[in-house]
Amino acid sequence: MKKLLARLQLVRFPNVFAILADILTAAFLTASLQNVSPERWTAYGISGIGAVLLYWAGMILNDVFDVQEDSILRTDRPIPSGKISLETARRTGWIFLVFGVLLAGLPAQFVLPVSGLSPTLFIAPLLAACILLYDAKLKNTPLGPFFMGLCRGLNVLLFLSFRPLAELAGMGVSAGGSCGNPSPILLYPLALTIYITGVTFYARCETEDAPEAGVRRPGTGAMLFSVLLSAAGLALLIQFPSMMAEYYPGGISPIFQAEPWRWTMLLAFLMLFLAFRSIVSYFQGPIATRNAVRQALFTVFLMDAALVTAVCPIGCTLVIFALFFCASFAGKWVYST
């Protein structure tokens, strides 16, 4: 059991449910615009396995590249504690990365009838490259959080690109018959990229000052910047229902179409609650900050559920919430940051 727990800790197991929620949200949003064939759902499933492998590869290689720092600051983690050898972790991380690219990128090309090259053939390797750049070179630089956010955004874009990107970008005819307007569902990967970038900046506040390891806790200004960035990601979605109703008439939930203020209030509540929680936790210390980061990451479930509720049947929303409860349950035994 200790060996299994160490492996689950290495891949941050609770977070895999958030990745699955992102994938299903992208699939549900795409399905709301057009009928999805059984072949496409099969392709989604295979690519979903690849996306999970890519995420796990990122988590494992993150600890591989950070082993020197973790041996000073986080000695209880699987590699520095000796529960998992460095060589085993390195080999597993690279295997997951290679198979993740293949499984994530190929199904749209070979399972679905496509003309020309599928965008997934390019997005999957780009996602893997961003993962490696973040883990190996950019994690502790100002670009690090942006690349972490970009990884989550590209993961969603991978599944949105099962529809032609030209159509999503407004260069084709939409499901509602309009032409020339970008699909509002492209707000989703953009908002998620900005939100996760802010959360990743804030996550740097988890650590204590450790000059011997070259680590310093960010100051108040940096913390406030990260909170504002996360809020900006959520704010980007405020116009989603109105844009969706224009792009796809009749496709928006009546509860938001008739009363648009409900959507605005929902996002405003999330922004204010997370901002208050993050600021208070920062001044309470690194442990409270870690809990705030975990809560901010789990808020992605609420973002996913809100988007799905706006355009999809209630059953789709319940699937997202089921994943949230799975993540919360797993998080009682396995850390997620």
C-alpha positions as a Python dict, from the first residue, in 0.01 Angstrom:
ca = {
    (1, 'M'): (0, 0, 0),
    (2, 'K'): (289, 239, 75),
    (3, 'K'): (433, 179, -271),
    (4, 'L'): (95, 243, -433),
    (5, 'L'): (45, 561, -229),
    (6, 'A'): (389, 685, -335),
    (7, 'R'): (302, 630, -701),
    (8, 'L'): (-29, 812, -661),
    (9, 'Q'): (152, 1100, -491),
    (10, 'L'): (408, 1115, -770),
    (11, 'V'): (139, 1172, -1037),
    (12, 'R'): (-78, 1398, -812),
    (13, 'F'): (-362, 1149, -859),
    (14, 'P'): (-655, 1371, -746),
    (15, 'N'): (-575, 1617, -1027),
    (16, 'V'): (-636, 1358, -1298),
    (17, 'F'): (-1009, 1402, -1238),
    (18, 'A'): (-970, 1772, -1323),
    (19, 'I'): (-801, 1678, -1650),
    (20, 'L'): (-1088, 1440, -1727),
    (21, 'A'): (-1338, 1715, -1644),
    (22, 'D'): (-1163, 1952, -1887),
    (23, 'I'): (-1166, 1685, -2158),
    (24, 'L'): (-1534, 1605, -2110),
    (25, 'T'): (-1626, 1973, -2097),
    (26, 'A'): (-1457, 2027, -2434),
    (27, 'A'): (-1634, 1719, -2572),
    (28, 'F'): (-1974, 1824, -2434),
    (29, 'L'): (-1938, 2178, -2569),
    (30, 'T'): (-1846, 2041, -2910),
    (31, 'A'): (-2139, 1798, -2901),
    (32, 'S'): (-2373, 2088, -2825),
    (33, 'L'): (-2289, 2241, -3164),
    (34, 'Q'): (-2328, 1928, -3374),
    (35, 'N'): (-2409, 1559, -3346),
    (36, 'V'): (-2113, 1345, -3237),
    (37, 'S'): (-2078, 1004, -3399),
    (38, 'P'): (-1978, 689, -3206),
    (39, 'E'): (-1645, 696, -3393),
    (40, 'R'): (-1575, 1043, -3258),
    (41, 'W'): (-1654, 940, -2901),
    (42, 'T'): (-1413, 649, -2949),
    (43, 'A'): (-1146, 892, -3068),
    (44, 'Y'): (-1219, 1115, -2768),
    (45, 'G'): (-1169, 821, -2535),
    (46, 'I'): (-835, 715, -2684),
    (47, 'S'): (-709, 1073, -2691),
    (48, 'G'): (-829, 1115, -2333),
    (49, 'I'): (-601, 831, -2223),
    (50, 'G'): (-317, 1006, -2404),
    (51, 'A'): (-395, 1335, -2231),
    (52, 'V'): (-388, 1166, -1891),
    (53, 'L'): (-51, 1006, -1974),
    (54, 'L'): (85, 1346, -2077),
    (55, 'Y'): (-34, 1498, -1750),
    (56, 'W'): (120, 1217, -1547),
    (57, 'A'): (443, 1250, -1745),
    (58, 'G'): (451, 1618, -1657),
    (59, 'M'): (403, 1549, -1286),
    (60, 'I'): (666, 1273, -1277),
    (61, 'L'): (929, 1463, -1475),
    (62, 'N'): (861, 1770, -1264),
    (63, 'D'): (979, 1578, -957),
    (64, 'V'): (1268, 1426, -1153),
    (65, 'F'): (1403, 1767, -1248),
    (66, 'D'): (1333, 1905, -897),
    (67, 'V'): (1497, 1622, -705),
    (68, 'Q'): (1781, 1841, -571),
    (69, 'E'): (1543, 2109, -442),
    (70, 'D'): (1300, 1851, -303),
    (71, 'S'): (1581, 1677, -117),
    (72, 'I'): (1615, 1999, 87),
    (73, 'L'): (1261, 2138, 104),
    (74, 'R'): (1027, 1841, 51),
    (75, 'T'): (1206, 1533, 181),
    (76, 'D'): (879, 1341, 228),
    (77, 'R'): (804, 1328, -145),
    (78, 'P'): (836, 989, -323),
    (79, 'I'): (1175, 1038, -491),
    (80, 'P'): (1382, 1210, -216),
    (81, 'S'): (1230, 979, 46),
    (82, 'G'): (1350, 676, -153),
    (83, 'K'): (1002, 528, -200),
    (84, 'I'): (1053, 552, -577),
    (85, 'S'): (1397, 554, -734),
    (86, 'L'): (1505, 846, -949),
    (87, 'E'): (1581, 618, -1244),
    (88, 'T'): (1241, 448, -1227),
    (89, 'A'): (1064, 784, -1217),
    (90, 'R'): (1270, 919, -1507),
    (91, 'R'): (1206, 614, -1725),
    (92, 'T'): (833, 609, -1645),
    (93, 'G'): (799, 981, -1715),
    (94, 'W'): (954, 953, -2061),
    (95, 'I'): (749, 645, -2151),
    (96, 'F'): (428, 822, -2050),
    (97, 'L'): (531, 1128, -2251),
    (98, 'V'): (596, 935, -2574),
    (99, 'F'): (283, 720, -2553),
    (100, 'G'): (80, 1022, -2444),
    (101, 'V'): (171, 1211, -2761),
    (102, 'L'): (86, 913, -2980),
    (103, 'L'): (-247, 836, -2814),
    (104, 'A'): (-354, 1200, -2787),
    (105, 'G'): (-258, 1306, -3138),
    (106, 'L'): (-333, 1013, -3367),
    (107, 'P'): (-699, 910, -3313),
    (108, 'A'): (-850, 1218, -3478),
    (109, 'Q'): (-643, 1142, -3788),
    (110, 'F'): (-704, 767, -3817),
    (111, 'V'): (-1033, 701, -3637),
    (112, 'L'): (-1228, 991, -3785),
    (113, 'P'): (-1283, 1065, -4154),
    (114, 'V'): (-1072, 1378, -4202),
    (115, 'S'): (-943, 1551, -4509),
    (116, 'G'): (-579, 1646, -4481),
    (117, 'L'): (-385, 1649, -4155),
    (118, 'S'): (-572, 1671, -3826),
    (119, 'P'): (-475, 1966, -3599),
    (120, 'T'): (-429, 1716, -3316),
    (121, 'L'): (-113, 1588, -3489),
    (122, 'F'): (45, 1925, -3414),
    (123, 'I'): (-124, 2017, -3084),
    (124, 'A'): (-24, 1695, -2901),
    (125, 'P'): (354, 1735, -2967),
    (126, 'L'): (325, 2107, -2885),
    (127, 'L'): (164, 2017, -2553),
    (128, 'A'): (444, 1770, -2478),
    (129, 'A'): (706, 2033, -2566),
    (130, 'C'): (545, 2285, -2329),
    (131, 'I'): (543, 2022, -2052),
    (132, 'L'): (914, 1954, -2097),
    (133, 'L'): (1003, 2323, -2121),
    (134, 'Y'): (815, 2395, -1800),
    (135, 'D'): (963, 2103, -1605),
    (136, 'A'): (1322, 2131, -1725),
    (137, 'K'): (1389, 2499, -1792),
    (138, 'L'): (1112, 2748, -1721),
    (139, 'K'): (947, 2643, -1397),
    (140, 'N'): (1131, 2894, -1178),
    (141, 'T'): (1136, 3174, -1435),
    (142, 'P'): (868, 3440, -1499),
    (143, 'L'): (757, 3235, -1801),
    (144, 'G'): (698, 2921, -1594),
    (145, 'P'): (339, 2988, -1482),
    (146, 'F'): (240, 3094, -1834),
    (147, 'F'): (365, 2761, -1973),
    (148, 'M'): (176, 2572, -1703),
    (149, 'G'): (-141, 2758, -1801),
    (150, 'L'): (-63, 2698, -2168),
    (151, 'C'): (-41, 2323, -2101),
    (152, 'R'): (-394, 2320, -1960),
    (153, 'G'): (-524, 2539, -2242),
    (154, 'L'): (-364, 2322, -2511),
    (155, 'N'): (-510, 2013, -2347),
    (156, 'V'): (-859, 2159, -2397),
    (157, 'L'): (-780, 2288, -2745),
    (158, 'L'): (-670, 1937, -2841),
    (159, 'F'): (-1024, 1812, -2790),
    (160, 'L'): (-1191, 2117, -2942),
    (161, 'S'): (-981, 2058, -3254),
    (162, 'F'): (-1177, 1741, -3325),
    (163, 'R'): (-1390, 1998, -3504),
    (164, 'P'): (-1204, 2183, -3782),
    (165, 'L'): (-1010, 2470, -3628),
    (166, 'A'): (-1096, 2682, -3932),
    (167, 'E'): (-1463, 2653, -3838),
    (168, 'L'): (-1395, 2732, -3471),
    (169, 'A'): (-1194, 3038, -3571),
    (170, 'G'): (-1480, 3172, -3781),
    (171, 'M'): (-1349, 3076, -4123),
    (172, 'G'): (-1629, 2828, -4182),
    (173, 'V'): (-2002, 2804, -4131),
    (174, 'S'): (-2114, 2759, -3772),
    (175, 'A'): (-2383, 2523, -3650),
    (176, 'G'): (-2621, 2816, -3632),
    (177, 'G'): (-2551, 2914, -3991),
    (178, 'S'): (-2339, 3222, -3916),
    (179, 'C'): (-2009, 3275, -4089),
    (180, 'G'): (-1704, 3473, -3995),
    (181, 'N'): (-1750, 3476, -3615),
    (182, 'P'): (-1514, 3273, -3395),
    (183, 'S'): (-1687, 3008, -3187),
    (184, 'P'): (-1746, 3121, -2826),
    (185, 'I'): (-1618, 2785, -2701),
    (186, 'L'): (-1267, 2911, -2784),
    (187, 'L'): (-1307, 3136, -2477),
    (188, 'Y'): (-1276, 2821, -2268),
    (189, 'P'): (-910, 2726, -2340),
    (190, 'L'): (-810, 3094, -2331),
    (191, 'A'): (-980, 3155, -1995),
    (192, 'L'): (-836, 2832, -1852),
    (193, 'T'): (-485, 2929, -1967),
    (194, 'I'): (-507, 3267, -1792),
    (195, 'Y'): (-668, 3123, -1479),
    (196, 'I'): (-413, 2842, -1433),
    (197, 'T'): (-130, 3088, -1503),
    (198, 'G'): (-253, 3298, -1210),
    (199, 'V'): (-295, 2995, -984),
    (200, 'T'): (58, 2876, -1070),
    (201, 'F'): (204, 3216, -985),
    (202, 'Y'): (17, 3199, -655),
    (203, 'A'): (137, 2843, -590),
    (204, 'R'): (491, 2978, -559),
    (205, 'C'): (379, 3120, -223),
    (206, 'E'): (351, 2764, -86),
    (207, 'T'): (721, 2745, 0),
    (208, 'E'): (909, 2895, 293),
    (209, 'D'): (1212, 3113, 234),
    (210, 'A'): (1507, 2876, 179),
    (211, 'P'): (1820, 3069, 78),
    (212, 'E'): (2027, 2748, 87),
    (213, 'A'): (1815, 2617, -200),
    (214, 'G'): (1790, 2952, -377),
    (215, 'V'): (1417, 2976, -300),
    (216, 'R'): (1241, 3289, -176),
    (217, 'R'): (872, 3326, -104),
    (218, 'P'): (706, 3581, -335),
    (219, 'G'): (614, 3916, -185),
    (220, 'T'): (271, 4069, -140),
    (221, 'G'): (279, 4245, -478),
    (222, 'A'): (348, 3921, -665),
    (223, 'M'): (71, 3748, -471),
    (224, 'L'): (-182, 4018, -559),
    (225, 'F'): (-79, 4000, -925),
    (226, 'S'): (-146, 3626, -928),
    (227, 'V'): (-490, 3674, -769),
    (228, 'L'): (-585, 3939, -1027),
    (229, 'L'): (-465, 3715, -1311),
    (230, 'S'): (-681, 3425, -1191),
    (231, 'A'): (-980, 3658, -1161),
    (232, 'A'): (-918, 3783, -1516),
    (233, 'G'): (-942, 3426, -1644),
    (234, 'L'): (-1285, 3385, -1487),
    (235, 'A'): (-1395, 3732, -1601),
    (236, 'L'): (-1320, 3636, -1960),
    (237, 'L'): (-1613, 3394, -1946),
    (238, 'I'): (-1873, 3654, -1847),
    (239, 'Q'): (-1978, 3708, -2209),
    (240, 'F'): (-1996, 3335, -2288),
    (241, 'P'): (-2379, 3291, -2272),
    (242, 'S'): (-2458, 3600, -2479),
    (243, 'M'): (-2193, 3513, -2738),
    (244, 'M'): (-2312, 3152, -2750),
    (245, 'A'): (-2674, 3260, -2797),
    (246, 'E'): (-2570, 3477, -3091),
    (247, 'Y'): (-2346, 3212, -3246),
    (248, 'Y'): (-2583, 2921, -3185),
    (249, 'P'): (-2944, 3049, -3148),
    (250, 'G'): (-3147, 2834, -2911),
    (251, 'G'): (-2838, 2658, -2780),
    (252, 'I'): (-2810, 2839, -2448),
    (253, 'S'): (-2983, 2725, -2128),
    (254, 'P'): (-3311, 2915, -2066),
    (255, 'I'): (-3204, 2997, -1711),
    (256, 'F'): (-2912, 3203, -1842),
    (257, 'Q'): (-3076, 3324, -2162),
    (258, 'A'): (-3376, 3472, -1981),
    (259, 'E'): (-3179, 3599, -1681),
    (260, 'P'): (-2818, 3680, -1792),
    (261, 'W'): (-2740, 3833, -1453),
    (262, 'R'): (-2740, 3484, -1301),
    (263, 'W'): (-2428, 3393, -1499),
    (264, 'T'): (-2256, 3720, -1407),
    (265, 'M'): (-2336, 3671, -1037),
    (266, 'L'): (-2202, 3314, -1047),
    (267, 'L'): (-1866, 3422, -1188),
    (268, 'A'): (-1849, 3729, -963),
    (269, 'F'): (-1901, 3508, -658),
    (270, 'L'): (-1623, 3273, -767),
    (271, 'M'): (-1384, 3561, -833),
    (272, 'L'): (-1450, 3735, -499),
    (273, 'F'): (-1442, 3415, -295),
    (274, 'L'): (-1114, 3295, -446),
    (275, 'A'): (-954, 3638, -413),
    (276, 'F'): (-1052, 3664, -45),
    (277, 'R'): (-943, 3307, 30),
    (278, 'S'): (-611, 3347, -150),
    (279, 'I'): (-518, 3675, 16),
    (280, 'V'): (-607, 3561, 368),
    (281, 'S'): (-425, 3228, 323),
    (282, 'Y'): (-110, 3401, 201),
    (283, 'F'): (-74, 3587, 530),
    (284, 'Q'): (-152, 3272, 730),
    (285, 'G'): (156, 3098, 589),
    (286, 'P'): (263, 2833, 338),
    (287, 'I'): (41, 2552, 470),
    (288, 'A'): (-274, 2763, 441),
    (289, 'T'): (-152, 2878, 100),
    (290, 'R'): (-120, 2518, -16),
    (291, 'N'): (-481, 2456, 83),
    (292, 'A'): (-587, 2769, -106),
    (293, 'V'): (-403, 2646, -417),
    (294, 'R'): (-581, 2313, -391),
    (295, 'Q'): (-914, 2493, -365),
    (296, 'A'): (-830, 2713, -663),
    (297, 'L'): (-742, 2407, -871),
    (298, 'F'): (-1065, 2237, -772),
    (299, 'T'): (-1257, 2552, -872),
    (300, 'V'): (-1185, 2448, -1232),
    (301, 'F'): (-1454, 2185, -1177),
    (302, 'L'): (-1704, 2463, -1108),
    (303, 'M'): (-1588, 2648, -1419),
    (304, 'D'): (-1635, 2331, -1624),
    (305, 'A'): (-1975, 2258, -1469),
    (306, 'A'): (-2096, 2614, -1532),
    (307, 'L'): (-1998, 2603, -1899),
    (308, 'V'): (-2159, 2264, -1948),
    (309, 'T'): (-2477, 2374, -1767),
    (310, 'A'): (-2505, 2675, -1997),
    (311, 'V'): (-2542, 2466, -2314),
    (312, 'C'): (-2578, 2096, -2232),
    (313, 'P'): (-2833, 1864, -2063),
    (314, 'I'): (-2819, 1839, -1685),
    (315, 'G'): (-2676, 1486, -1708),
    (316, 'C'): (-2353, 1625, -1850),
    (317, 'T'): (-2323, 1861, -1552),
    (318, 'L'): (-2373, 1571, -1312),
    (319, 'V'): (-2081, 1388, -1476),
    (320, 'I'): (-1855, 1688, -1406),
    (321, 'F'): (-1970, 1702, -1043),
    (322, 'A'): (-1911, 1326, -1008),
    (323, 'L'): (-1549, 1383, -1113),
    (324, 'F'): (-1525, 1665, -858),
    (325, 'F'): (-1638, 1435, -577),
    (326, 'C'): (-1388, 1170, -692),
    (327, 'A'): (-1109, 1428, -678),
    (328, 'S'): (-1219, 1548, -333),
    (329, 'F'): (-1230, 1191, -202),
    (330, 'A'): (-887, 1105, -343),
    (331, 'G'): (-749, 1433, -210),
    (332, 'K'): (-803, 1316, 148),
    (333, 'W'): (-511, 1073, 110),
    (334, 'V'): (-302, 1209, -177),
    (335, 'Y'): (-178, 1569, -211),
    (336, 'S'): (-263, 1750, -532),
    (337, 'T'): (3, 2024, -541),
}
